[in-house]
Every structure is written in structure tokens, then in C-alpha cells.
Amino acid sequence: MRYIGSNYANISNGDVMIISIIRTILLYAFVILAVRLMGKRQISDMQPSELVITMIVSDIASIPMQNTSQPLLSGVIPVAILVALEITASVIMMKWSGFRSLVCGKPVIVIKDGKILQSAMKKLRLTTEDLSVQLRQQGIFSIEDVQYCIVETNGEVSVLEKPDKRQPSAEDFGLKIKDNKIETVVVSNGKILQNSLNLCEKEKDYVKKILEKKNIKQNNVFLMTLDALGNYNIIKKE
């Protein structure tokens, strides 16, 4: 543990390399824990504060990895403080909508009844080209077809088409559609996935009986999917 400090004068290059590897592993595990504590989100779904925290955490964690003379705690303590701040801010945002609006902003309507609200576009510094790209990605090629277009706080665009432009649903035709249960991967590369079994409300024995009935060994299964109704699909290893 004396190598954690800044005195490396009497340490061989091999020892320094080992220490660097150990520090990297520890910091990696700590950053993963920090991200898990902050919650699961894709980058595109992050609020501005979450994206900033993530960038700062990665930058701070890299300093002790690159400079072995820096104490390990110089990376751990700031990251822990940032995680605590993010969790605290999240709790406050859940209880006080005003604070959430201050940190994350508010959704903004940019199209209403087929007309672009230019003042809202200027406020967001959003160009018509960028807006057109967002609409095309959702399969909309005419602004006149849009009843409402809202820019969410994470930058994503939500679109509601005009009633006469929307695709008809089964309810519109008075049809009743059979409820399809969720299909999940229950066996992957010969291993049974318990979490997936919980989703389709089945037990391991149920899967094993199916494999026995098909005369297929579990280790020979590349992929097996199953739903709550008992429908399954099996792909064997090649």
C-alpha cells in the first residue's frame, strides 16, 4: 500500500506497470459502480446535467490512471462527491418541478397545426434543416402533416400527426387483436437466463422438459426464445 503515494523513486518499471494495472482495475470498477448508482440511461436519453456529470467523472477517473504519482483517492473522492450530487439533484427534481425545469429545461412546441413556431425555433437555436431531419427519421416528410411537434428536454423530438394522416388502428376498425405475450431469450449459448424466465413466467424445469422432448442437450443450444403462452423457438449450435 505504500506504493499508493507519490514516492516511486525506488520502484522498478515492472512494479510501476503492475501498480498502474491494479489502479486501472480499481478505478474501472468504481466508475462502473458510480454509473450504476446514477441510473441506467442511453447517451441520447441523458439530461444535460447527467451528460455533464458523466463527462466529468470519466475525466477525473483518468487522471490517477495516467499519472501514477497521484494518490488513488484523488480520483475516487471527487467521483464519489459528483455521484452524491447527482443523486441528490435527482431526488430534488422528483419532489420539486421548478428545480427540474431549472436544471433540465422544459419541453418546447416548435410545430402547431402544421405551422412552425419561429420564436420557439430561435429560442432553441434549432434550424429548419435539423428539424426536417428529425421529422424524416420518424417517417414524416411534410410539415403540414404535423399537428404537434415537441422538442423534449433531452433533445429528442416527439411528433403527433394530424388525425387524417395517422395510420388507422385496430380499434378504429372495431377489431380485437390477440394479445401476444413478450418473447424473451431464455437460453443463450447453452446457458439458461433466469431473468428472462421471470419475464415469461416460466421455470428452468419447463425449459429443460422442452429440450428433453426435442432430444436436444442444453449445451448444444445456441439460442432459445420463449413466451408466456409456451411458444418457443430453438436454434442449435453449428
MIDRENBA-696973 format. One line per field, with one value per residue: y, z, x of N, C-alpha, C, O in turn. Coordinates in steps of 0.1 Angstrom, whole numbers. Layout:
<zanus>
n.py <- Y | ...
n.pz <- Z | ...
n.px <- X | ...
ca.py <- Y | ...
ca.pz <- Z | ...
ca.px <- X | ...
c.py <- Y | ...
c.pz <- Z | ...
c.px <- X | ...
o.py <- Y | ...
o.pz <- Z | ...
o.px <- X | ...
</zanus>
This chain:
<zanus>
n.py <- -12 | 11 | 21 | 35 | 62 | 91 | 86 | 71 | 66 | 45 | 23 | -4 | -5 | -26 | -30 | -6 | -8 | -29 | -17 | 3 | -12 | -24 | -1 | 9 | -11 | -10 | 17 | 15 | -4 | 12 | 34 | 21 | 13 | 38 | 48 | 30 | 36 | 61 | 55 | 39 | 49 | 57 | 74 | 92 | 97 | 111 | 137 | 172 | 177 | 152 | 143 | 160 | 154 | 127 | 131 | 146 | 128 | 107 | 121 | 128 | 104 | 94 | 107 | 97 | 72 | 78 | 92 | 79 | 89 | 104 | 102 | 75 | 81 | 106 | 105 | 89 | 102 | 128 | 117 | 102 | 124 | 138 | 118 | 117 | 143 | 142 | 122 | 134 | 157 | 145 | 134 | 158 | 169 | 152 | 159 | 186 | 204 | 228 | 230 | 210 | 220 | 242 | 230 | 210 | 221 | 228 | 210 | 221 | 234 | 233 | 230 | 236 | 226 | 223 | 245 | 262 | 273 | 301 | 317 | 299 | 282 | 299 | 304 | 279 | 277 | 261 | 249 | 249 | 229 | 210 | 203 | 192 | 169 | 155 | 150 | 135 | 112 | 100 | 93 | 113 | 136 | 160 | 191 | 201 | 179 | 176 | 178 | 184 | 192 | 185 | 195 | 177 | 177 | 163 | 167 | 151 | 146 | 147 | 137 | 144 | 134 | 149 | 140 | 129 | 120 | 100 | 65 | 41 | 24 | -9 | -6 | 14 | 1 | -16 | -40 | -68 | -76 | -103 | -109 | -107 | -123 | -113 | -122 | -137 | -142 | -172 | -191 | -189 | -196 | -221 | -216 | -211 | -184 | -168 | -144 | -137 | -159 | -152 | -131 | -142 | -158 | -185 | -216 | -231 | -258 | -261 | -253 | -272 | -295 | -291 | -292 | -318 | -331 | -325 | -338 | -325 | -314 | -292 | -278 | -278 | -258 | -229 | -206 | -199 | -190 | -179 | -175 | -164 | -179 | -203 | -206 | -213 | -211 | -227 | -226 | -245 | -250 | -247
n.pz <- 0 | 3 | -21 | -31 | -27 | -36 | -39 | -60 | -66 | -59 | -71 | -94 | -131 | -138 | -115 | -113 | -136 | -128 | -106 | -120 | -135 | -115 | -103 | -124 | -128 | -103 | -104 | -127 | -118 | -98 | -112 | -128 | -108 | -99 | -121 | -123 | -99 | -105 | -123 | -151 | -184 | -219 | -239 | -256 | -242 | -220 | -196 | -196 | -173 | -164 | -185 | -184 | -158 | -163 | -182 | -167 | -146 | -161 | -169 | -146 | -134 | -151 | -145 | -122 | -134 | -155 | -144 | -122 | -99 | -86 | -59 | -53 | -42 | -50 | -73 | -66 | -45 | -56 | -77 | -61 | -48 | -69 | -78 | -55 | -55 | -80 | -74 | -53 | -66 | -84 | -66 | -56 | -79 | -84 | -64 | -66 | -91 | -101 | -98 | -114 | -139 | -140 | -141 | -162 | -181 | -201 | -221 | -255 | -278 | -312 | -336 | -346 | -355 | -381 | -386 | -383 | -353 | -351 | -332 | -311 | -323 | -326 | -300 | -292 | -308 | -331 | -363 | -394 | -411 | -393 | -379 | -400 | -406 | -382 | -383 | -407 | -399 | -384 | -402 | -414 | -439 | -446 | -433 | -430 | -423 | -396 | -364 | -338 | -328 | -306 | -289 | -267 | -233 | -234 | -259 | -279 | -304 | -303 | -320 | -331 | -355 | -377 | -374 | -398 | -411 | -397 | -391 | -394 | -366 | -350 | -333 | -345 | -366 | -353 | -345 | -327 | -314 | -309 | -279 | -278 | -260 | -244 | -259 | -250 | -247 | -235 | -233 | -239 | -258 | -246 | -219 | -193 | -188 | -161 | -154 | -178 | -179 | -157 | -168 | -187 | -171 | -165 | -154 | -148 | -151 | -169 | -193 | -195 | -199 | -223 | -240 | -235 | -246 | -273 | -277 | -274 | -262 | -235 | -237 | -263 | -274 | -291 | -292 | -276 | -276 | -257 | -248 | -226 | -233 | -240 | -264 | -284 | -298 | -311 | -317 | -328 | -319 | -344
n.px <- 8 | 21 | 29 | 9 | 12 | 32 | 59 | 80 | 106 | 123 | 112 | 109 | 105 | 88 | 73 | 60 | 43 | 27 | 14 | 0 | -17 | -33 | -44 | -59 | -78 | -92 | -102 | -118 | -137 | -149 | -159 | -178 | -195 | -203 | -217 | -238 | -251 | -261 | -280 | -297 | -292 | -294 | -270 | -283 | -306 | -300 | -302 | -291 | -276 | -269 | -253 | -232 | -221 | -214 | -193 | -175 | -169 | -156 | -133 | -121 | -115 | -96 | -73 | -57 | -51 | -35 | -14 | 7 | 18 | -1 | -23 | -45 | -70 | -74 | -88 | -110 | -124 | -134 | -151 | -170 | -182 | -194 | -212 | -228 | -239 | -253 | -272 | -286 | -295 | -313 | -332 | -343 | -353 | -374 | -392 | -395 | -407 | -400 | -373 | -364 | -371 | -354 | -329 | -331 | -347 | -376 | -401 | -406 | -429 | -426 | -438 | -471 | -503 | -494 | -479 | -448 | -434 | -417 | -405 | -401 | -383 | -361 | -355 | -345 | -324 | -326 | -324 | -342 | -334 | -323 | -346 | -362 | -347 | -351 | -378 | -381 | -367 | -387 | -404 | -420 | -426 | -436 | -443 | -468 | -483 | -481 | -495 | -487 | -454 | -429 | -400 | -382 | -368 | -344 | -335 | -346 | -372 | -407 | -436 | -468 | -491 | -515 | -550 | -561 | -539 | -528 | -520 | -545 | -558 | -564 | -585 | -599 | -611 | -627 | -617 | -605 | -575 | -554 | -537 | -503 | -479 | -448 | -418 | -389 | -353 | -343 | -324 | -291 | -263 | -261 | -266 | -290 | -311 | -321 | -334 | -347 | -365 | -381 | -395 | -411 | -426 | -419 | -403 | -371 | -372 | -393 | -382 | -362 | -377 | -388 | -365 | -357 | -379 | -375 | -352 | -327 | -297 | -289 | -264 | -260 | -275 | -278 | -294 | -325 | -358 | -387 | -422 | -449 | -471 | -461 | -450 | -422 | -388 | -361 | -326 | -300 | -265 | -240
ca.py <- 0 | 23 | 25 | 44 | 76 | 97 | 82 | 60 | 66 | 32 | 12 | -8 | -3 | -37 | -27 | 6 | -13 | -37 | -8 | 10 | -21 | -25 | 12 | 10 | -21 | -4 | 28 | 10 | -9 | 22 | 42 | 13 | 14 | 52 | 49 | 22 | 44 | 73 | 51 | 34 | 57 | 58 | 87 | 101 | 100 | 118 | 152 | 179 | 176 | 138 | 142 | 168 | 146 | 116 | 136 | 150 | 115 | 100 | 129 | 128 | 90 | 91 | 113 | 87 | 61 | 83 | 97 | 70 | 97 | 109 | 92 | 69 | 88 | 119 | 102 | 83 | 111 | 136 | 109 | 100 | 136 | 140 | 109 | 121 | 155 | 138 | 115 | 145 | 166 | 137 | 134 | 172 | 171 | 144 | 165 | 200 | 205 | 240 | 228 | 202 | 229 | 250 | 222 | 203 | 229 | 224 | 207 | 232 | 231 | 240 | 230 | 235 | 226 | 224 | 257 | 263 | 285 | 306 | 322 | 287 | 277 | 308 | 301 | 266 | 278 | 250 | 252 | 242 | 217 | 200 | 199 | 184 | 156 | 148 | 146 | 124 | 100 | 95 | 89 | 124 | 143 | 172 | 198 | 203 | 167 | 176 | 186 | 190 | 187 | 190 | 192 | 173 | 182 | 156 | 170 | 143 | 152 | 139 | 142 | 139 | 137 | 153 | 128 | 123 | 115 | 89 | 52 | 36 | 13 | -20 | -1 | 22 | -8 | -24 | -53 | -73 | -82 | -113 | -104 | -115 | -122 | -110 | -133 | -134 | -152 | -179 | -199 | -183 | -203 | -232 | -212 | -207 | -170 | -168 | -131 | -139 | -168 | -145 | -122 | -150 | -165 | -199 | -221 | -238 | -272 | -260 | -252 | -285 | -305 | -289 | -297 | -333 | -336 | -323 | -346 | -316 | -311 | -278 | -273 | -277 | -248 | -216 | -196 | -204 | -180 | -185 | -165 | -168 | -188 | -215 | -207 | -213 | -213 | -232 | -227 | -253 | -246 | -253
ca.pz <- 0 | 4 | -34 | -35 | -25 | -47 | -40 | -69 | -70 | -57 | -77 | -108 | -141 | -137 | -103 | -117 | -145 | -120 | -98 | -129 | -139 | -103 | -101 | -135 | -125 | -92 | -109 | -136 | -110 | -91 | -121 | -132 | -97 | -99 | -132 | -119 | -89 | -111 | -131 | -165 | -195 | -230 | -240 | -263 | -233 | -209 | -194 | -197 | -160 | -164 | -195 | -178 | -147 | -169 | -188 | -156 | -140 | -169 | -170 | -132 | -132 | -160 | -140 | -114 | -142 | -164 | -135 | -110 | -87 | -80 | -50 | -59 | -36 | -58 | -83 | -60 | -37 | -65 | -83 | -51 | -45 | -80 | -78 | -44 | -60 | -90 | -68 | -45 | -76 | -89 | -56 | -55 | -91 | -83 | -54 | -69 | -105 | -105 | -98 | -126 | -150 | -140 | -145 | -174 | -191 | -204 | -235 | -262 | -290 | -323 | -347 | -341 | -366 | -394 | -388 | -375 | -344 | -354 | -319 | -303 | -330 | -323 | -286 | -291 | -318 | -339 | -377 | -401 | -416 | -382 | -376 | -411 | -404 | -371 | -388 | -417 | -391 | -379 | -414 | -418 | -449 | -448 | -420 | -429 | -417 | -382 | -355 | -328 | -327 | -293 | -285 | -253 | -226 | -238 | -273 | -288 | -309 | -302 | -331 | -332 | -368 | -378 | -374 | -412 | -416 | -388 | -396 | -386 | -356 | -350 | -326 | -355 | -374 | -344 | -344 | -315 | -317 | -299 | -270 | -279 | -248 | -246 | -262 | -245 | -249 | -222 | -233 | -248 | -258 | -236 | -205 | -191 | -183 | -151 | -155 | -189 | -174 | -149 | -177 | -194 | -161 | -166 | -146 | -155 | -154 | -181 | -204 | -196 | -204 | -238 | -246 | -234 | -256 | -286 | -277 | -276 | -250 | -232 | -241 | -278 | -278 | -294 | -288 | -274 | -271 | -251 | -243 | -215 | -238 | -242 | -278 | -284 | -310 | -307 | -327 | -322 | -323 | -357
ca.px <- 0 | 30 | 31 | -2 | 17 | 39 | 73 | 82 | 120 | 129 | 103 | 113 | 95 | 78 | 64 | 51 | 33 | 17 | 6 | -9 | -28 | -42 | -52 | -69 | -89 | -99 | -109 | -128 | -148 | -155 | -167 | -190 | -205 | -208 | -227 | -250 | -258 | -267 | -292 | -294 | -298 | -286 | -265 | -293 | -317 | -295 | -305 | -279 | -268 | -264 | -243 | -220 | -216 | -207 | -181 | -165 | -164 | -146 | -121 | -114 | -110 | -85 | -61 | -49 | -47 | -24 | -3 | 7 | 22 | -13 | -29 | -57 | -81 | -76 | -98 | -122 | -132 | -142 | -162 | -180 | -189 | -202 | -223 | -237 | -246 | -263 | -284 | -293 | -303 | -324 | -343 | -349 | -361 | -386 | -401 | -397 | -407 | -393 | -358 | -362 | -372 | -342 | -317 | -333 | -354 | -390 | -404 | -410 | -436 | -420 | -448 | -485 | -512 | -488 | -471 | -436 | -433 | -404 | -400 | -396 | -371 | -350 | -352 | -338 | -313 | -328 | -326 | -353 | -328 | -322 | -360 | -366 | -341 | -358 | -392 | -379 | -364 | -399 | -413 | -428 | -419 | -443 | -446 | -483 | -490 | -479 | -504 | -478 | -440 | -423 | -386 | -381 | -357 | -332 | -332 | -354 | -384 | -419 | -444 | -482 | -496 | -529 | -558 | -563 | -526 | -523 | -523 | -556 | -555 | -574 | -597 | -607 | -619 | -635 | -611 | -599 | -562 | -549 | -526 | -491 | -470 | -434 | -409 | -375 | -342 | -342 | -312 | -281 | -250 | -261 | -269 | -304 | -311 | -331 | -341 | -356 | -375 | -391 | -403 | -422 | -433 | -416 | -392 | -360 | -377 | -401 | -372 | -355 | -386 | -389 | -353 | -358 | -389 | -369 | -340 | -316 | -289 | -288 | -251 | -260 | -285 | -272 | -304 | -339 | -367 | -399 | -431 | -457 | -480 | -454 | -444 | -407 | -380 | -347 | -316 | -289 | -251 | -235
c.py <- 13 | 29 | 34 | 58 | 80 | 94 | 70 | 59 | 53 | 20 | 9 | -5 | -13 | -35 | -16 | 1 | -21 | -28 | -1 | 1 | -22 | -13 | 13 | 1 | -15 | 7 | 24 | 5 | 2 | 31 | 34 | 14 | 28 | 53 | 42 | 30 | 55 | 69 | 47 | 44 | 56 | 72 | 97 | 104 | 108 | 133 | 159 | 177 | 162 | 136 | 149 | 160 | 134 | 120 | 139 | 137 | 108 | 107 | 128 | 114 | 87 | 97 | 104 | 76 | 65 | 87 | 89 | 77 | 103 | 98 | 87 | 76 | 101 | 117 | 97 | 93 | 121 | 129 | 106 | 112 | 139 | 131 | 113 | 133 | 151 | 131 | 125 | 153 | 158 | 136 | 147 | 174 | 164 | 151 | 179 | 202 | 218 | 239 | 219 | 211 | 238 | 242 | 216 | 210 | 223 | 220 | 219 | 228 | 240 | 240 | 228 | 237 | 229 | 236 | 258 | 275 | 290 | 311 | 310 | 282 | 286 | 306 | 289 | 266 | 265 | 254 | 244 | 229 | 206 | 194 | 189 | 170 | 148 | 142 | 134 | 111 | 93 | 92 | 100 | 133 | 157 | 178 | 200 | 191 | 167 | 184 | 192 | 183 | 193 | 185 | 189 | 178 | 175 | 158 | 162 | 150 | 142 | 145 | 136 | 144 | 142 | 140 | 121 | 117 | 103 | 76 | 47 | 24 | 2 | -15 | 7 | 13 | -17 | -38 | -56 | -81 | -91 | -107 | -113 | -113 | -119 | -122 | -129 | -146 | -159 | -188 | -192 | -190 | -214 | -229 | -207 | -193 | -168 | -155 | -132 | -148 | -161 | -136 | -130 | -160 | -180 | -203 | -228 | -252 | -272 | -260 | -266 | -296 | -304 | -294 | -312 | -338 | -335 | -331 | -337 | -313 | -296 | -271 | -271 | -266 | -235 | -205 | -203 | -193 | -186 | -173 | -172 | -178 | -202 | -217 | -205 | -215 | -217 | -232 | -234 | -247 | -254 | -261
c.pz <- 0 | -10 | -39 | -35 | -37 | -48 | -47 | -73 | -69 | -63 | -91 | -118 | -141 | -126 | -107 | -126 | -138 | -112 | -107 | -133 | -127 | -102 | -112 | -133 | -114 | -96 | -118 | -128 | -103 | -100 | -126 | -121 | -96 | -109 | -129 | -108 | -94 | -120 | -145 | -175 | -207 | -232 | -246 | -253 | -221 | -208 | -194 | -184 | -160 | -174 | -190 | -167 | -153 | -175 | -178 | -149 | -148 | -169 | -157 | -130 | -140 | -154 | -132 | -123 | -151 | -155 | -122 | -98 | -80 | -71 | -56 | -54 | -43 | -69 | -77 | -53 | -46 | -72 | -74 | -48 | -56 | -81 | -67 | -49 | -70 | -84 | -60 | -55 | -81 | -79 | -55 | -67 | -91 | -74 | -58 | -84 | -110 | -106 | -111 | -139 | -151 | -145 | -159 | -185 | -192 | -218 | -242 | -275 | -301 | -336 | -341 | -353 | -379 | -396 | -378 | -366 | -344 | -341 | -311 | -310 | -327 | -309 | -284 | -300 | -327 | -353 | -383 | -407 | -406 | -379 | -387 | -410 | -393 | -375 | -398 | -410 | -385 | -390 | -418 | -427 | -452 | -435 | -418 | -423 | -402 | -374 | -344 | -329 | -315 | -292 | -270 | -246 | -229 | -252 | -283 | -292 | -308 | -312 | -330 | -346 | -367 | -379 | -388 | -418 | -408 | -394 | -387 | -377 | -357 | -343 | -336 | -364 | -366 | -343 | -331 | -318 | -305 | -292 | -272 | -267 | -253 | -249 | -258 | -248 | -235 | -221 | -243 | -246 | -247 | -222 | -204 | -184 | -174 | -152 | -167 | -186 | -166 | -157 | -183 | -184 | -162 | -156 | -154 | -160 | -167 | -193 | -206 | -202 | -219 | -245 | -246 | -245 | -270 | -287 | -280 | -262 | -248 | -238 | -256 | -283 | -279 | -289 | -287 | -269 | -267 | -247 | -232 | -220 | -241 | -256 | -277 | -297 | -305 | -319 | -321 | -327 | -336 | -354
c.px <- 9 | 32 | 20 | 2 | 24 | 53 | 75 | 97 | 126 | 122 | 108 | 101 | 84 | 68 | 54 | 40 | 23 | 8 | -4 | -20 | -38 | -51 | -62 | -81 | -98 | -108 | -120 | -140 | -156 | -164 | -179 | -200 | -211 | -219 | -240 | -258 | -266 | -279 | -288 | -301 | -288 | -281 | -275 | -304 | -313 | -300 | -291 | -270 | -262 | -252 | -230 | -214 | -208 | -193 | -170 | -160 | -154 | -133 | -113 | -108 | -98 | -72 | -52 | -44 | -35 | -12 | -3 | 13 | 11 | -19 | -42 | -70 | -84 | -86 | -111 | -130 | -140 | -154 | -173 | -188 | -198 | -214 | -233 | -245 | -256 | -275 | -292 | -301 | -315 | -335 | -350 | -358 | -374 | -397 | -404 | -396 | -400 | -378 | -355 | -362 | -360 | -330 | -319 | -340 | -369 | -392 | -410 | -417 | -430 | -429 | -462 | -495 | -506 | -480 | -459 | -436 | -419 | -397 | -394 | -383 | -359 | -345 | -343 | -326 | -314 | -331 | -337 | -347 | -327 | -336 | -365 | -360 | -348 | -371 | -390 | -375 | -376 | -409 | -422 | -420 | -425 | -447 | -461 | -490 | -489 | -489 | -496 | -464 | -434 | -409 | -385 | -369 | -344 | -328 | -339 | -367 | -396 | -429 | -458 | -487 | -511 | -538 | -560 | -550 | -521 | -528 | -535 | -552 | -566 | -587 | -606 | -616 | -628 | -630 | -605 | -586 | -558 | -537 | -514 | -482 | -456 | -426 | -395 | -366 | -340 | -330 | -303 | -268 | -250 | -264 | -283 | -303 | -323 | -340 | -351 | -368 | -386 | -400 | -414 | -429 | -432 | -405 | -382 | -364 | -385 | -393 | -366 | -364 | -388 | -377 | -353 | -367 | -383 | -356 | -328 | -310 | -288 | -275 | -251 | -269 | -277 | -281 | -318 | -347 | -380 | -408 | -440 | -467 | -474 | -448 | -429 | -401 | -366 | -338 | -304 | -275 | -247 | -222
o.py <- 23 | 40 | 40 | 67 | 75 | 99 | 59 | 51 | 50 | 8 | 18 | -3 | -10 | -37 | -16 | 6 | -19 | -30 | 2 | 6 | -22 | -14 | 18 | 5 | -16 | 8 | 30 | 8 | 1 | 35 | 40 | 15 | 29 | 59 | 46 | 29 | 59 | 77 | 51 | 46 | 54 | 81 | 108 | 114 | 111 | 139 | 152 | 175 | 161 | 130 | 144 | 159 | 131 | 112 | 136 | 137 | 104 | 101 | 126 | 113 | 78 | 92 | 103 | 70 | 57 | 85 | 91 | 72 | 107 | 87 | 94 | 77 | 106 | 127 | 99 | 93 | 123 | 135 | 108 | 111 | 143 | 135 | 112 | 134 | 157 | 134 | 124 | 156 | 164 | 137 | 148 | 179 | 168 | 150 | 185 | 202 | 218 | 244 | 221 | 209 | 241 | 248 | 216 | 207 | 214 | 225 | 227 | 220 | 252 | 248 | 219 | 247 | 237 | 239 | 254 | 286 | 285 | 310 | 312 | 277 | 281 | 307 | 289 | 257 | 259 | 262 | 233 | 219 | 194 | 182 | 179 | 160 | 136 | 131 | 124 | 100 | 81 | 90 | 98 | 138 | 164 | 172 | 200 | 192 | 158 | 196 | 204 | 171 | 205 | 174 | 198 | 183 | 181 | 152 | 165 | 159 | 131 | 158 | 123 | 156 | 139 | 130 | 109 | 111 | 96 | 75 | 48 | 16 | 4 | -19 | 7 | 18 | -26 | -47 | -47 | -91 | -88 | -102 | -124 | -101 | -122 | -132 | -119 | -157 | -153 | -192 | -190 | -191 | -215 | -238 | -199 | -191 | -168 | -156 | -127 | -146 | -164 | -134 | -125 | -169 | -188 | -194 | -231 | -257 | -282 | -267 | -271 | -304 | -313 | -300 | -318 | -348 | -344 | -331 | -340 | -310 | -289 | -260 | -264 | -264 | -230 | -195 | -211 | -186 | -197 | -163 | -184 | -186 | -211 | -227 | -196 | -220 | -210 | -237 | -230 | -240 | -265 | -266
o.pz <- -3 | -12 | -50 | -41 | -48 | -57 | -42 | -82 | -78 | -60 | -99 | -114 | -144 | -128 | -103 | -125 | -141 | -112 | -103 | -134 | -130 | -99 | -109 | -135 | -115 | -93 | -118 | -132 | -102 | -96 | -127 | -123 | -94 | -107 | -131 | -108 | -89 | -124 | -150 | -175 | -205 | -226 | -242 | -256 | -212 | -219 | -192 | -186 | -155 | -170 | -192 | -167 | -148 | -174 | -179 | -146 | -142 | -170 | -157 | -125 | -136 | -158 | -135 | -120 | -153 | -160 | -113 | -87 | -68 | -75 | -63 | -62 | -43 | -74 | -82 | -55 | -44 | -73 | -77 | -46 | -54 | -84 | -69 | -46 | -70 | -88 | -60 | -52 | -83 | -83 | -54 | -66 | -96 | -76 | -53 | -89 | -121 | -115 | -117 | -148 | -162 | -153 | -167 | -197 | -184 | -227 | -236 | -283 | -300 | -345 | -333 | -360 | -387 | -408 | -366 | -371 | -337 | -339 | -304 | -303 | -325 | -305 | -276 | -299 | -330 | -356 | -378 | -408 | -408 | -377 | -384 | -413 | -395 | -372 | -397 | -414 | -382 | -387 | -425 | -424 | -461 | -426 | -407 | -419 | -396 | -377 | -342 | -332 | -314 | -294 | -262 | -253 | -226 | -257 | -295 | -285 | -313 | -312 | -328 | -349 | -357 | -385 | -388 | -428 | -411 | -400 | -375 | -381 | -363 | -347 | -335 | -368 | -371 | -341 | -324 | -325 | -294 | -298 | -267 | -264 | -264 | -241 | -262 | -250 | -226 | -210 | -255 | -236 | -241 | -214 | -212 | -174 | -178 | -151 | -165 | -190 | -167 | -154 | -185 | -188 | -160 | -152 | -166 | -170 | -174 | -203 | -218 | -210 | -226 | -256 | -256 | -251 | -279 | -298 | -288 | -252 | -257 | -243 | -261 | -295 | -270 | -283 | -295 | -259 | -271 | -243 | -230 | -212 | -245 | -259 | -270 | -307 | -297 | -330 | -311 | -337 | -338 | -363
o.px <- 4 | 37 | 21 | -4 | 23 | 60 | 73 | 100 | 135 | 124 | 110 | 90 | 72 | 56 | 43 | 29 | 11 | -4 | -15 | -32 | -50 | -63 | -73 | -92 | -110 | -120 | -131 | -152 | -168 | -175 | -190 | -212 | -223 | -230 | -251 | -270 | -277 | -287 | -278 | -313 | -276 | -287 | -276 | -311 | -321 | -300 | -281 | -258 | -251 | -242 | -219 | -201 | -197 | -184 | -158 | -148 | -144 | -122 | -101 | -97 | -90 | -61 | -40 | -34 | -26 | 0 | -10 | 12 | 12 | -20 | -49 | -80 | -95 | -92 | -122 | -143 | -152 | -165 | -185 | -200 | -210 | -225 | -245 | -257 | -267 | -286 | -305 | -313 | -325 | -347 | -362 | -369 | -384 | -409 | -414 | -385 | -394 | -372 | -345 | -354 | -355 | -322 | -310 | -340 | -372 | -385 | -417 | -412 | -429 | -427 | -464 | -494 | -511 | -475 | -461 | -439 | -410 | -385 | -383 | -374 | -348 | -333 | -334 | -317 | -303 | -340 | -340 | -354 | -330 | -338 | -372 | -367 | -350 | -375 | -398 | -379 | -375 | -421 | -432 | -410 | -420 | -453 | -466 | -502 | -495 | -491 | -497 | -463 | -433 | -406 | -388 | -360 | -333 | -318 | -339 | -372 | -395 | -431 | -459 | -489 | -517 | -533 | -560 | -551 | -511 | -538 | -535 | -544 | -577 | -597 | -618 | -627 | -635 | -638 | -600 | -587 | -559 | -528 | -514 | -478 | -452 | -427 | -390 | -370 | -336 | -325 | -306 | -262 | -239 | -264 | -288 | -296 | -335 | -352 | -363 | -379 | -398 | -412 | -426 | -436 | -441 | -397 | -385 | -361 | -385 | -396 | -364 | -359 | -389 | -378 | -348 | -365 | -386 | -350 | -319 | -316 | -287 | -275 | -242 | -271 | -271 | -277 | -322 | -344 | -384 | -404 | -439 | -473 | -481 | -443 | -424 | -407 | -360 | -341 | -298 | -274 | -251 | -216
</zanus>
